[in-house]
Amino acid sequence: MDAYKLSQLYELACGRINDACAELYESFHDEQGQPLTDLEHINLNIRLFQRQVSLEVDLVRQALTEYTDSKSD
């Protein structure tokens, strides 16, 4: 893997995190734009966001490991 591809994977992961963050914000509001106050609903959406972010940072780590390994060959 070259540095350009590594950068592309970073961009992909960060873009997905950004999208997930926007979705999280939206999930905190009802269809009229009013903030939700149901802690269970909020916590569920936070856990989903955390899972998504975790997957994306794993992609970053995996991409960097692959990049580093390819440079040591």
C-alpha positions in Angstrom: 0.0 0.0 0.0 1.3 3.5 -0.8 0.8 6.7 1.3 -1.9 7.9 -1.1 -4.0 4.8 -0.5 -3.4 5.1 3.3 -4.6 8.7 3.2 -7.7 7.7 1.2 -8.6 5.1 3.9 -8.1 7.8 6.6 -10.5 10.0 4.7 -13.0 7.3 4.3 -13.0 6.4 8.0 -13.1 10.0 9.1 -16.0 10.7 6.7 -18.0 7.8 8.0 -17.4 9.1 11.6 -18.5 12.5 10.5 -21.7 11.0 9.0 -22.3 9.0 12.1 -21.9 12.1 14.3 -24.5 13.9 12.2 -26.9 11.0 12.4 -26.3 10.9 16.2 -27.3 14.5 16.5 -30.4 13.9 14.4 -31.4 10.9 16.5 -31.5 13.2 19.6 -34.4 15.1 18.0 -38.0 14.3 16.9 -39.4 15.0 13.5 -40.3 18.5 14.6 -36.7 19.2 15.7 -37.5 19.1 19.4 -34.8 17.4 21.6 -35.7 14.0 22.9 -35.6 13.4 26.7 -35.9 9.6 26.7 -32.6 8.4 28.3 -33.0 4.9 27.0 -33.4 6.1 23.5 -30.5 8.5 23.8 -28.3 5.7 25.3 -29.2 3.3 22.5 -28.2 5.8 19.9 -25.0 6.6 21.7 -24.0 2.9 21.8 -24.7 2.6 18.1 -22.5 5.7 17.5 -19.7 4.3 19.7 -19.9 1.0 17.8 -19.6 2.8 14.4 -16.7 5.0 15.6 -15.0 1.9 16.9 -15.3 0.1 13.6 -13.9 3.2 11.7 -10.9 3.7 14.0 -10.2 0.0 13.7 -10.1 0.6 9.9 -7.5 3.3 10.5 -5.4 1.1 12.7 -5.6 -1.8 10.2 -4.7 0.4 7.3 -1.7 1.8 9.1 -0.6 -1.7 10.1 -0.9 -2.8 6.5 1.0 0.3 5.3 3.8 -0.2 7.9 4.1 -3.9 7.1 4.3 -3.2 3.4 7.2 -0.8 4.0 9.2 -3.3 6.1 9.1 -6.0 3.3 
